[in-house]
């Protein structure tokens, strides 16, 4: 059962994975499902990432909190 949970967490983080791997990103700010900002070189810029729904965003938040 742990494998499903782990896989589920990974899937929930998939949308943020490129941002998490980007060494130039020092912070990720999620204001709403359609507004995800990143801090690069001390500037907040739009990341281009958008969640499909509030539910998808909540799944991602749950996955981050479970880390």
C-alpha positions as CSV (number, residue, x, y, z in Angstrom):
1,X,0.0,0.0,0.0
2,X,2.9,2.4,0.6
3,X,3.8,2.2,-3.1
4,X,0.5,3.5,-4.1
5,X,0.8,6.4,-1.6
6,X,4.3,7.2,-2.8
7,X,3.3,7.0,-6.5
8,X,0.3,9.1,-5.7
9,X,2.5,11.8,-4.1
10,X,4.8,11.7,-7.0
11,X,1.9,12.2,-9.5
12,X,0.5,15.0,-7.4
13,X,3.9,16.8,-7.5
14,X,4.4,16.2,-11.3
15,X,3.2,19.6,-12.3
16,X,5.7,21.3,-10.0
17,X,8.6,18.9,-10.7
18,X,10.2,21.1,-13.4
19,X,10.2,24.1,-10.9
20,X,11.5,21.9,-8.1
21,X,14.4,20.8,-10.3
22,X,15.3,24.3,-11.6
23,X,18.3,25.5,-9.6
24,X,17.5,29.1,-10.5
25,X,14.2,28.9,-8.7
26,X,14.6,29.8,-5.0
27,X,10.9,29.9,-4.1
28,X,7.5,28.7,-5.4
29,X,4.5,30.8,-4.6
30,X,1.0,29.5,-5.3
31,X,-1.7,32.1,-5.1
32,X,-4.5,30.2,-6.8
33,X,-4.9,27.3,-9.2
34,X,-4.1,29.5,-12.2
35,X,-1.4,31.7,-10.6
36,X,1.9,30.0,-9.7
37,X,4.9,32.3,-9.3
38,X,8.6,31.5,-8.9
39,X,11.4,33.6,-7.5
40,X,14.4,33.8,-9.8
41,X,17.2,36.3,-9.2
42,X,15.1,38.0,-6.4
43,X,12.2,38.6,-8.8
44,X,8.8,36.9,-8.7
45,X,7.7,35.9,-12.1
46,X,4.8,33.8,-13.5
47,X,5.9,30.2,-13.9
48,X,3.4,29.3,-16.6
49,X,2.1,26.5,-14.4
50,X,-1.6,26.2,-13.9
51,X,-3.6,23.7,-12.0
52,X,-6.8,22.3,-13.6
53,X,-8.8,22.8,-10.5
54,X,-8.8,23.6,-6.8
55,X,-9.0,19.8,-6.1
56,X,-5.7,19.3,-8.1
57,X,-4.1,22.1,-6.2
58,X,-5.2,20.6,-2.9
59,X,-3.8,17.2,-3.8
60,X,-0.5,18.9,-4.5
61,X,-0.5,20.7,-1.2
62,X,-1.3,17.5,0.6
63,X,1.7,15.8,-1.2
64,X,4.0,18.6,-0.3
65,X,2.9,18.5,3.4
66,X,3.5,14.8,3.4
67,X,7.1,15.1,2.4
